[in-house]
Each structure stands twice: as structure tokens, then as C-alpha cells.
């Protein structure tokens, strides 16, 4: 495996010999292509696929590798006052865990 934080964690888990869990931070933009942010989509796609590969590779050693992919959620109301440049963007915002669990 290449030199990534995930590989160092897996190396330590293998030394300990008790299995474990690795959680990577991905994004929904790693699962779908977005034309205005190609580099970000490509890098997060790499995180998603590295997670899949590592999960498959180390499952027999009792190591689970997962990723959390954040995504925008619709807002109840615009977050910016009308007439500002950000009105169209405020209809979608990133959610906090507290909001998703309600």
C-alpha cells in the first residue's frame, strides 16, 4: 500500500494483531462527477476506491476500512438574506450530525 495515513494505521493494526477499524473522510463528489471541480472529485474518488481496496485486502485480518461521504442537504430556509450573491448557494448547505439525527 502507498504511504498514506490509512496505510500507517493499517500497519499499526497489523502489528497489534487484534484487527480494528479505519474510517476515511470522503465526499459524495467522489462518487459522482462534478464538472466545475474536477480535481476535488478526482481526489475524493481516489479516497473512495482506496477505502474499497483496503477493506477488501485486510478483511481477513479483521480490519474494517470504511469511508464517511458528506453531502449537501436542502436547507429549510435560505441562510443568506435575499439580494446577496450567495442566495442560490444557500439553498444547499452541509449538514451537522446533530441536524441529520433529528
ABEGO torsion letter per residue (X at the ends): XBBBAAAAAAAAAAAAGAEEBBBBBBBAAAABBBAABAAAAAAAAAAAAAAAAAAAAAAAAGBBBBBBBBBBBBBABBABBBGBAAAAAAABBBBBAAAAAX
